[in-house]
Every structure is written in structure tokens, then in C-alpha cells.
Amino acid sequence: MKAHFLTNRTIENNNRGTANGPDADGNQGTIHPIVEWSKKFLTDRRAQGLSLGTCEFYAKKFLYLFSYCERNKLVNIEDLTADHIRKLMVELEQSNHNAAGIATVFRTVRTFLYWYEREEEPEGWRNPIRKVKAPKIPTEPLEPVELEEVKKILAVCSPDFTGDRDRAIVLTLLDTGCRASELCNMNTADVDINVGSILIRQGKGRKPRTVFVGTKTKKALRQYIKQKPQDARSLFITVNGNKFSYSGLVEVIRRRCMLANMRRVSLHSFRRAFALQCLRNGMDIFTLQRLMGHADIQILRRYLAQTDSDSERGHRGYGPVDNSDW
């Protein structure tokens, strides 16, 4: 029920007009068949076992499509052409959406149209997405948290419950490369502190996997766990004993960065640092893929590009020809 409430709420907000609300005359929009088909698509995703977060992601991206269709008086899916989809991508670029954001909208529209094609099998209809090339995403460096920044954060974690908890959170994020949502969902029973393993029961795509921590992180976890209530099911809890939310985790890192008098770092930057440091330390890409819970190695190629840059800088500094006095 909660999943349908969230995804339908996002879509129903659009039904009252465009994605930004009623039009300039205050008129409310009409519920279009495109919107109705999107609801069926989300129901199908949930039936396949996709997470609430993934369905809500789809629902939010649909709003860009709904807004475009509303403004261009496109009612049915069959009204969409390849040119419409391209113009939507151009509009997003002109409204200062970054390349990655535009690509997520495109992928949502593409997945939706392919699903509709299989689901409805409309006679004589040719799927316009087949004519549209995916927008290119620049291979920009993925900014990790720097290890010196991690040291500064750890230095402001006081020796009390919240300080020990936040130290354990930071080290677990960095040492496992887990997603922030995965850390929030960790249970105390999922941790084997002697082995240094943590079972992630539902990663992306609801796939379980095991991640590992080293000696320093195990020590931090032991120090924290012995202070938390034994009946607390969740591994990381608030001072009130509640399970951590994503926003609560964001606030922990924000507060520690402020105390350390440094730039604010994102939760995902710890995952990036894990990947880069593992590659730099010689871990093979397939082991890293399993530990990070990626379905394929495509995303990891961006990390590999950065380690190639490391090699290039290393050669400039230590190559035998240019660094010889000839």
C-alpha cells in the first residue's frame, strides 16, 4: 500500500495540470492515457519485485514526460514521435539539467515505451524510441572523499555514543563501499564481527551480497555496538533508538564536516573512494564488482579511467627517459 501511495501521489500531482501545477489560467489538466499507462507500468515494476525507491524514481522522471506531453497536447502514447523525444531531451538541456539527469529521463522513457510495446502490442505502431540515440554522458571524474578528509571527520568524533556511532558509520561506508540505503538497512544480526563480514540482505535489485571490513573498522564497530541497546534490531540507530533514515545519515555527515571545518562531502563519495582505493591497491575489477553490487562493470569503467590517469601521472614523475639527465 505504501508503494502505491508514493508513486501514485507523485503522478496524481501531475494530473492536476502540468508537472508544475495548473496552467496560467488556473485550469486543471486532464488525466491522459499516457498517465494511466504509466500507472500500469509502475504496478508491473512492483509486481516484478522492484524496490519502492526504484518505483518512486521512475514516477519522478515521468513528470518530465507528462509536462512535455501536456504542453504539446499529446494525449496517447501513439502520439509520441522520435522528434518529440529528442525535443524533450533538448528542453532538459536548455533548462540546465546535467547530462546524467537527462540520461535518466531518457532511460525511463525508453524502458516505459519498450514495456508498452510488449504489453499492448499495438497493431501498426512503430516504437519511436528505436530511432532515438541515447544522450551521451561525459566521462567526468567521479569525485571521492579524500582520505585526509576522512581523517579530519574521524578526529571530531568524540568518545561517547554519538561519536563512536558516527566513527563506525564513516569507517563502514568507506571500508565496504556500500550504498547509503544499504547501510541504513543493516541489522546487528547481519554483522559477524569476528570474521568482519556484513550481510546486505537487499542490495540494488533486491540482490543480497556480503561485504567485509578490516581490523580498524571492526574495532570501531565493537566499540559502538557494546553501547547500543541489545534489543535494537537495526545496526545504526539514533539516540532515541530509531532506525537511521537516509536524511538522518546525510545530517550526520553534514554535522561532522562542519565540526571538522571542511567542505561538505556526499554519502556517495565514500563509495567512490572505496572503489578507487581498491583499484589503486590492485584489486581485480570482478571482485570489486561483486563487493559493490553492480550488475555489470560498465559503471566501474569510469573508475578505471581515473586509475589510468594515476598511471599516467606516475609515468611522468618516474619514467626512465624523461627523468634521466641525458
C-alpha positions in Angstrom: 0.0 0.0 0.0 2.8 2.4 0.8 4.5 1.9 -2.5 1.3 2.6 -4.5 0.6 5.7 -2.3 4.0 7.2 -3.0 4.2 6.5 -6.7 0.6 7.4 -7.4 0.9 10.5 -5.3 3.8 11.7 -7.5 1.8 11.0 -10.6 -1.5 12.4 -9.3 0.2 15.7 -8.6 0.8 15.9 -12.3 -2.8 15.0 -13.1 -4.0 18.4 -11.7 -2.1 20.2 -14.5 1.4 20.1 -15.8 4.3 18.9 -13.8 4.4 22.4 -12.3 0.7 22.5 -11.5 -2.2 24.3 -13.2 -1.8 26.3 -16.3 -1.6 30.1 -16.5 -5.4 30.5 -16.5 -5.8 28.3 -13.4 -7.3 25.4 -15.3 -6.7 21.9 -14.2 -5.3 19.4 -16.6 -7.0 16.3 -17.9 -5.8 12.8 -17.0 -4.2 11.5 -20.1 -4.0 7.8 -21.2 -0.2 8.3 -21.1 -0.5 8.9 -17.3 -2.8 5.9 -17.0 -0.4 3.6 -18.8 2.5 4.9 -16.6 0.5 3.7 -13.5 0.1 0.3 -15.1 3.9 0.3 -15.8 4.7 1.1 -12.1 2.3 -1.7 -11.0 4.2 -4.1 -13.2 7.6 -2.9 -11.8 6.3 -3.5 -8.2 4.9 -6.9 -9.3 8.4 -7.8 -10.5 9.8 -7.0 -7.1 11.5 -3.7 -7.8 12.0 -1.6 -4.7 9.8 1.3 -3.6 12.8 3.6 -4.2 13.2 2.5 -7.8 9.4 2.9 -8.5 9.4 6.4 -7.0 12.5 7.2 -9.1 10.5 6.2 -12.2 7.5 8.2 -11.1 9.5 11.4 -10.7 11.2 11.0 -14.1 7.8 10.5 -15.7 6.8 14.0 -14.6 9.1 15.5 -17.3 7.4 13.4 -19.9 3.9 14.3 -18.7 4.8 18.1 -18.6 6.1 17.9 -22.2 3.0 16.0 -23.4 0.7 18.4 -21.7 2.3 21.4 -23.2 2.3 19.9 -26.7 -1.2 18.4 -26.4 0.0 14.8 -26.8 -2.7 12.5 -25.3 -1.9 8.9 -26.3 1.4 7.1 -26.4 0.9 6.6 -30.1 1.1 10.4 -30.5 4.7 10.4 -29.4 7.3 10.6 -32.2 11.1 10.3 -32.2 11.2 14.1 -32.8 9.1 14.7 -29.6 11.5 12.6 -27.6 14.6 14.4 -29.0 12.9 17.8 -28.3 12.3 16.7 -24.7 16.0 15.9 -24.3 16.9 19.3 -25.8 14.4 21.1 -23.4 16.0 19.4 -20.4 19.5 20.5 -21.6 18.3 24.1 -22.1 16.8 24.2 -18.6 20.2 23.4 -17.2 19.8 19.7 -16.4 23.1 18.0 -16.3 24.0 15.2 -18.7 23.4 12.4 -16.1 20.0 13.8 -15.2 18.9 13.9 -18.9 20.1 10.4 -19.4 18.0 9.1 -16.5 14.9 10.7 -18.1 15.8 9.1 -21.4 16.3 5.7 -19.9 12.9 6.0 -18.1 11.1 6.9 -21.3 12.9 4.1 -23.2 12.1 1.5 -20.6 8.4 2.6 -20.5 8.0 2.6 -24.3 9.6 -0.9 -24.6 7.3 -2.2 -21.9 4.2 -0.6 -23.6 5.2 -2.2 -26.8 5.4 -5.7 -25.2 2.3 -5.1 -23.0 -0.2 -3.6 -25.5 1.3 -4.9 -28.8 -0.5 -2.1 -30.7 -1.2 -3.0 -34.3 0.7 -1.0 -36.9 2.5 1.1 -34.2 6.3 1.5 -34.5 8.1 2.4 -31.3 9.7 5.8 -31.8 12.4 5.1 -29.2 14.1 2.8 -31.7 15.0 5.8 -33.8 16.5 7.9 -30.9 20.0 7.5 -29.8 20.7 7.7 -26.0 22.3 11.0 -25.0 26.0 10.9 -24.3 27.3 11.2 -20.8 30.7 12.8 -20.4 33.1 10.6 -18.6 33.8 13.1 -15.9 36.0 12.1 -12.9 33.9 10.7 -10.0 34.8 12.8 -7.0 35.6 10.6 -4.0 36.1 11.8 -0.4 39.8 12.2 0.1 41.4 10.0 2.8 42.7 13.1 4.5 39.2 14.4 4.8 38.1 11.1 6.4 40.8 11.6 9.0 39.5 15.0 9.8 36.0 13.7 10.2 37.2 10.9 12.5 39.1 13.4 14.5 35.9 15.2 15.6 34.1 12.1 16.6 34.1 12.3 20.4 34.4 9.2 22.7 30.7 8.9 23.5 27.7 7.1 22.0 27.1 9.5 19.1 30.8 9.9 18.4 31.5 6.2 18.4 28.5 5.6 16.3 29.5 8.2 13.7 33.0 6.9 13.6 31.7 3.4 12.9 29.3 4.8 10.2 32.1 6.6 8.4 34.5 3.7 8.5 31.8 1.2 7.4 30.9 3.4 4.5 34.5 3.7 3.4 35.5 0.1 4.1 32.6 -1.7 2.5 31.7 0.7 -0.4 28.0 0.0 0.5 25.2 2.4 -0.6 23.8 4.7 2.0 20.4 3.0 1.8 22.1 -0.4 2.4 23.9 1.0 5.5 20.6 2.3 6.9 19.0 -1.2 6.4 21.8 -3.1 8.1 20.8 -5.2 11.2 23.0 -6.1 14.1 22.4 -9.8 13.4 23.8 -9.3 9.9 27.3 -8.5 11.3 29.8 -11.2 12.0 32.3 -9.1 14.0 34.8 -11.9 14.3 35.1 -12.6 10.6 34.5 -8.9 9.7 31.6 -9.6 7.3 28.3 -7.9 6.9 25.3 -9.4 5.0 23.5 -6.9 2.9 20.1 -8.6 2.5 18.6 -6.4 -0.1 21.0 -4.5 -2.4 20.1 -2.8 -5.6 17.6 -5.1 -7.5 17.0 -6.8 -4.1 20.1 -8.9 -4.6 21.9 -10.0 -1.4 25.7 -9.9 -1.0 28.3 -10.0 1.6 30.8 -7.1 2.2 33.8 -7.0 4.5 35.5 -4.7 7.0 39.1 -4.7 8.2 40.6 -4.6 11.7 40.2 -0.9 12.3 36.5 -0.9 11.3 35.8 -4.0 13.3 37.3 -2.2 16.4 35.1 0.8 15.8 32.0 -1.4 15.3 32.7 -3.3 18.6 33.1 0.0 20.5 29.8 1.2 19.2 27.8 -2.0 19.4 28.6 -2.5 23.1 27.0 0.8 23.9 23.7 0.4 21.9 20.7 -1.4 23.4 20.9 -5.1 22.9 17.3 -5.3 21.7 17.9 -2.7 19.0 17.4 -4.7 15.7 19.0 -2.1 13.4 22.8 -1.8 13.4 22.9 2.0 13.3 20.3 3.8 15.5 19.6 7.4 16.6 19.9 8.5 20.2 16.2 7.7 20.6 16.8 4.1 19.4 15.2 4.6 16.0 16.5 3.1 12.8 18.5 5.6 10.7 16.9 7.2 7.7 18.7 8.4 4.6 18.2 12.1 5.6 19.5 11.3 9.1 22.6 9.8 7.7 23.1 12.9 5.5 22.8 15.1 8.6 25.4 13.0 10.5 28.0 13.6 7.7 27.0 17.3 7.3 27.4 17.9 11.0 30.8 16.1 11.2 32.1 18.1 8.2 31.0 21.3 9.8 32.8 20.4 13.0 35.9 19.5 11.0 35.8 22.9 9.3 35.9 21.3 5.8 33.8 21.1 2.7 30.6 19.0 2.9 31.1 15.6 1.3 28.3 13.4 0.0 27.4 10.0 1.2 28.1 8.5 -2.2 31.7 10.0 -2.2 32.6 7.3 0.3 31.5 4.6 -2.1 33.6 6.2 -4.8 36.6 6.4 -2.6 36.2 2.7 -1.8 36.2 1.8 -5.5 39.2 4.0 -6.4 41.3 2.9 -3.5 40.6 -0.8 -4.1 41.6 -0.4 -7.8 44.7 1.6 -6.9 45.7 -1.1 -4.4 45.5 -3.8 -7.0 42.0 -5.4 -6.6 40.7 -7.0 -9.7 37.6 -5.4 -11.3 35.4 -8.5 -11.0 35.9 -8.8 -7.2 35.2 -5.1 -6.9 32.1 -5.5 -9.0 30.8 -8.2 -6.6 31.6 -6.2 -3.5 29.9 -3.1 -4.8 26.8 -5.0 -6.0 27.0 -3.9 -9.7 25.2 -6.0 -12.2 28.0 -5.3 -14.8 31.3 -3.5 -15.0 30.1 -0.5 -17.1 30.0 1.9 -14.2 33.4 0.7 -13.0 34.9 1.7 -16.3 34.7 5.3 -15.1 36.8 4.4 -12.1 39.3 2.5 -14.3 39.7 5.7 -16.4 40.8 7.5 -13.2 43.3 4.9 -12.3 44.7 5.2 -15.8 45.2 8.8 -15.1 47.1 7.8 -11.9 49.4 5.6 -14.0 49.9 8.5 -16.5 50.9 10.9 -13.7 53.2 8.2 -12.2 54.9 7.7 -15.5 55.5 11.4 -15.9 57.2 11.5 -12.5 59.2 8.3 -12.7 59.6 7.3 -16.4 63.2 6.4 -17.1 63.7 8.5 -20.2 62.3 11.9 -19.3 63.6 11.6 -15.8 67.2 10.9 -16.8 69.9 13.5 -17.1 70.8 12.9 -20.8 
